[in-house]
């Protein structure tokens, strides 16, 4: 993110003065992702290197759409769902392509592991924001945006495919907090919530995001070992378990010292 965000901010500044809409940026980086998947599926190392470059460009644009929406006052419910759904479809396409270079079952397991890790990333960022943000009034409603049928399509996809997983991980996080603190999350004060959603736990989970993942895949492709990223993805679930266990231990130590 230290390299990607400054580039994304520059692109946002340029696009903010044009008529380019955030959803158009989403579709653009989604197309780049599908082209990269097509190249990954091939047997030519030169194609893999092109795919690695396209994925880094996709990463930059993936950080542009949200920034452009905020900079131009065009944050919409449609845009949020569209970005999430399109990222998932590109990830599925990439793992399908990688299945041509190794066991398909391993690639499918890697896709599931990455999807879980990204949900953990989303949950950790949301929890940190809620725990550390100053109290505010009612959150303003986000306009729907786009066409009603398009919003219904992406919203329905998210609710059926991704929302159950997000809810399950959020519930698991609350259970872990109750285990560490001896009380429910709803009964915790602001200090206890900040201690749980600290920099360590948030950083350890947020750094699993797509920017990091596509950088790792790009390196694997450039080295001519595309399936290595699948093997690395298998380690995401054990990593999540270790981080959560460390959170419980750190919280208890911090609570005793407080």
Phi, psi and omega per residue, in radians:
X1 nan -0.483 3.139
X2 -1.094 -0.529 3.114
X3 -1.608 -0.660 -3.020
X4 -1.273 -0.795 -3.005
X5 -1.102 -0.747 3.086
X6 -1.035 -0.682 3.089
X7 -1.139 -0.758 3.130
X8 -1.084 -0.698 3.139
X9 -1.100 -0.654 3.109
X10 -1.153 -0.729 3.120
X11 -1.130 -0.713 3.116
X12 -1.042 -0.773 -3.131
X13 -1.051 -0.656 3.119
X14 -1.249 -0.810 -3.055
X15 -1.255 -0.421 -3.105
X16 -1.107 -0.362 3.139
X17 -1.662 0.098 -3.128
X18 -1.974 -3.086 3.120
X19 -1.658 0.133 3.138
X20 -1.142 2.248 -3.129
X21 -1.638 2.621 3.131
X22 -0.961 -0.675 -3.116
X23 -1.153 -0.481 3.084
X24 -1.211 -0.618 3.063
X25 -1.139 -0.714 3.113
X26 -1.030 -0.842 -3.137
X27 -1.138 -0.562 3.129
X28 -1.158 -0.847 -3.116
X29 -1.293 -0.391 3.024
X30 -1.183 -0.738 3.081
X31 -1.066 -0.727 3.090
X32 -1.041 -0.697 3.131
X33 -1.120 -0.703 3.125
X34 -1.195 -0.674 3.082
X35 -1.113 -0.731 3.102
X36 -1.064 -0.735 3.127
X37 -1.087 -0.713 3.097
X38 -1.047 -0.735 3.135
X39 -1.220 -0.646 3.116
X40 -1.103 -0.631 -3.115
X41 -1.169 -0.370 -3.126
X42 -1.312 3.057 -3.098
X43 -1.793 0.028 -3.055
X44 -1.597 2.102 3.088
X45 -1.007 -0.565 3.103
X46 -1.095 -0.684 3.083
X47 -1.125 -0.630 3.109
X48 -1.109 -0.678 -3.137
X49 -1.171 -0.687 3.057
X50 -1.094 -0.691 3.108
X51 -1.096 -0.712 3.114
X52 -1.041 -0.747 3.132
X53 -1.164 -0.730 -3.141
X54 -1.106 -0.642 -3.137
X55 -1.172 -0.596 3.096
X56 -1.230 -0.640 3.066
X57 -1.144 -0.697 3.080
X58 -1.055 -0.702 3.136
X59 -1.033 -0.778 3.134
X60 -1.077 -0.863 -3.114
X61 -1.151 -0.522 3.114
X62 -1.158 -0.425 3.066
X63 -1.610 -0.086 -3.134
X64 -1.529 -0.707 -2.987
X65 -1.018 -0.807 3.131
X66 -1.154 -0.738 3.119
X67 -1.096 -0.689 3.117
X68 -1.155 -0.700 3.124
X69 -1.094 -0.742 3.135
X70 -1.222 -0.685 -3.090
X71 -1.191 -0.499 -3.077
X72 -1.904 0.148 3.114
X73 1.163 0.580 -3.108
X74 -2.081 0.619 3.054
X75 -1.267 2.169 -3.117
X76 -2.359 2.765 3.069
X77 -1.098 -0.708 3.122
X78 -1.026 -0.788 -3.118
X79 -1.088 -0.719 3.134
X80 -1.102 -0.815 -3.139
X81 -1.193 -0.711 -3.107
X82 -1.051 -0.772 -3.129
X83 -1.079 -0.787 -3.121
X84 -1.131 -0.792 -3.119
X85 -1.146 -0.751 -3.127
X86 -1.141 -0.678 3.088
X87 -1.070 -0.735 3.118
X88 -1.087 -0.772 -3.128
X89 -1.102 -0.684 3.097
X90 -1.147 -0.721 3.120
X91 -1.087 -0.721 3.099
X92 -1.083 -0.748 3.130
X93 -1.095 -0.686 -3.141
X94 -1.163 -0.757 3.131
X95 -1.214 -0.560 3.026
X96 -1.082 -0.751 3.125
X97 -1.123 -0.710 -3.127
X98 -1.209 -0.406 3.101
X99 -1.137 -0.285 3.088
X100 -1.370 -0.129 -3.117
X101 -2.037 0.159 -3.140
X102 -3.072 -3.063 -3.120
X103 -1.009 2.265 -3.106
X104 -1.155 -0.559 -3.133
X105 -1.153 -0.674 3.089
X106 -1.126 -0.666 3.115
X107 -1.161 -0.712 3.105
X108 -1.104 -0.718 3.113
X109 -1.125 -0.661 3.110
X110 -1.128 -0.684 3.117
X111 -1.096 -0.751 3.114
X112 -1.122 -0.768 -3.127
X113 -1.080 -0.738 3.131
X114 -1.146 -0.701 3.137
X115 -1.095 -0.710 3.086
X116 -1.128 -0.762 -3.128
X117 -1.094 -0.689 3.126
X118 -1.187 -0.598 3.062
X119 -1.178 -0.664 3.085
X120 -1.129 -0.673 3.061
X121 -1.035 -0.869 -3.141
X122 -1.052 -0.773 -3.107
X123 -1.157 -0.713 -3.130
X124 -1.139 -0.720 3.131
X125 -1.152 -0.731 3.123
X126 -1.119 -0.762 -3.109
X127 -1.128 -0.737 3.132
X128 -1.109 -0.722 3.137
X129 -1.120 -0.744 -3.140
X130 -1.180 -0.661 -3.072
X131 -1.309 -0.542 -3.021
X132 -1.853 -0.243 -3.135
X133 -1.289 2.501 3.095
X134 -1.170 2.668 3.132
X135 -1.010 2.397 3.125
X136 -2.304 2.975 3.086
X137 -1.337 -2.804 -3.129
X138 -1.076 2.376 3.119
X139 -1.229 2.222 -3.126
X140 -1.097 2.529 -3.130
X141 -1.181 2.475 3.100
X142 -1.546 2.210 -3.135
X143 -1.094 2.581 -3.092
X144 -1.129 -0.829 -3.135
X145 1.301 2.847 3.054
X146 1.004 -2.794 -3.123
X147 -1.607 2.541 -3.112
X148 -0.966 -0.706 -3.113
X149 -1.175 -0.622 3.142
X150 -1.205 -0.737 3.093
X151 -1.092 -0.752 3.130
X152 -1.074 -0.639 -3.114
X153 -1.155 -0.915 -3.080
X154 -1.272 -0.604 3.100
X155 -1.141 -0.767 3.126
X156 -1.111 -0.706 3.110
X157 -1.056 -0.813 -3.136
X158 -1.088 -0.784 -3.072
X159 -1.151 -0.547 -3.122
X160 -1.471 -0.719 -2.987
X161 -1.649 -0.782 -2.980
X162 -1.871 -0.567 -3.075
X163 -1.037 -0.740 3.121
X164 -1.028 -0.676 3.121
X165 -1.176 -0.750 3.118
X166 -1.068 -0.747 3.140
X167 -1.148 -0.686 -3.134
X168 -1.122 -0.736 3.141
X169 -1.206 -0.641 3.086
X170 -1.126 -0.709 3.114
X171 -1.153 -0.693 3.104
X172 -1.095 -0.705 3.134
X173 -1.086 -0.713 3.125
X174 -1.165 -0.630 3.101
X175 -1.148 -0.710 3.112
X176 -1.128 -0.683 3.095
X177 -1.092 -0.779 3.127
X178 -1.060 -0.643 3.100
X179 -1.134 -0.718 -3.095
X180 -1.341 -0.686 -3.013
X181 -1.691 -0.333 -3.102
X182 1.356 0.275 3.113
X183 -2.657 2.806 -3.125
X184 -1.280 2.707 3.131
X185 -1.036 -0.688 -3.106
X186 -1.141 -0.404 3.131
X187 -1.687 0.060 -3.110
X188 -1.451 2.578 3.082
X189 -1.492 3.093 -3.059
X190 -1.088 -0.681 -3.136
X191 -1.124 -0.728 3.123
X192 -1.143 -0.671 3.136
X193 -1.174 -0.711 3.113
X194 -1.160 -0.632 3.125
X195 -1.139 -0.626 3.138
X196 -1.299 -0.778 -3.135
X197 -1.667 0.988 -3.076
X198 -1.447 -3.120 -3.090
X199 -1.126 -0.669 -3.118
X200 -1.051 -0.952 -3.065
X201 -1.176 -0.691 -3.131
X202 -1.170 -0.815 -3.141
X203 -1.112 -0.692 -3.118
X204 -1.125 -0.490 -3.119
X205 -1.668 -0.718 -3.117
X206 -1.146 -0.552 -3.130
X207 -1.226 0.011 3.049
X208 -1.545 0.077 -3.023
X209 -1.111 3.101 -3.042
X210 -1.103 -0.538 3.106
X211 -1.028 -0.803 3.112
X212 -1.169 -0.751 -3.082
X213 -1.116 -0.766 -3.113
X214 -1.259 -0.500 3.031
X215 -1.141 -0.769 3.117
X216 -1.119 -0.725 3.105
X217 -1.135 -0.682 3.113
X218 -1.064 -0.731 3.105
X219 -1.115 -0.762 3.130
X220 -1.070 -0.726 3.126
X221 -1.160 -0.737 -3.122
X222 -1.128 -0.575 3.130
X223 -1.452 -0.036 3.123
X224 1.367 0.399 -3.136
X225 -2.230 1.144 -3.030
X226 -1.017 -0.655 -3.053
X227 -1.266 -0.198 3.114
X228 -1.053 -0.565 3.128
X229 -1.166 -0.582 3.079
X230 -1.102 -0.779 -3.141
X231 -1.082 -0.742 3.110
X232 -1.088 -0.639 -3.117
X233 -1.134 -0.466 3.103
X234 -1.095 -0.467 -3.079
X235 -1.399 -0.124 -3.077
X236 -1.137 -0.725 -3.121
X237 -1.163 -0.841 3.041
X238 -1.006 -0.651 3.105
X239 -1.068 -0.777 3.116
X240 -1.053 -0.726 -3.138
X241 -1.124 -0.714 3.122
X242 -1.134 -0.757 -3.141
X243 -1.084 -0.749 -3.120
X244 -1.175 -0.677 3.086
X245 -1.115 -0.693 3.112
X246 -1.152 -0.595 3.111
X247 -1.085 -0.800 -3.139
X248 -1.054 -0.797 -3.133
X249 -1.107 -0.801 -3.132
X250 -1.116 -0.689 -3.135
X251 -1.108 -0.794 -3.114
X252 -1.111 -0.692 3.100
X253 -1.147 -0.768 -3.133
X254 -1.143 -0.649 3.131
X255 -1.153 -0.671 3.112
X256 -1.184 -0.597 -3.107
X257 -1.385 -0.349 -3.097
X258 -1.254 nan nan
